[in-house]
Amino acid sequence: MKNIELKILGKSFIISANESEEEHLQMLSEFINEKSFTGSEDFSTKALMTLINLADELYKTYNNIGMQKEIISKQKELNLGDKKEIENLKEDREKTARFLSIVLSKLKTANNLLEKK
């Protein structure tokens, strides 16, 4: 474990973490500082408003992911519908081909009968 200094909202904090986590923790502290509320010098107010900003961003991200999942689900439903429609069209085509074959056979029979007369 290593003591790591993080500067968050203008204050220094020393935390104990694995050395391998230091870069990630520094990145997170920079991210927090980028999202920080700048309308107050009071640390508690600044921390609370920054927390609200981060929570809002997280909420929007979750909603966006939820909408994307819904879109993917709808696309899958449509694709399944398309596959069913394609199968139905194939069946219709086969039925039509069989019907036309029967009609052609009957026409040939009728033509043969007419030629004999």
Secondary structure, 3 states (H helix, E strand, C coil): CEEEEEEECCEEEEEEECHHHHHHHHHHHHHHHHCCCCCCCCHHHHHHHHHHHHHHHHHHHHHHHHHHHHHHHHHHHHHHHHHHHHHHHHHHHHHHHHHHHHHHHHHHHHHHHHHHC
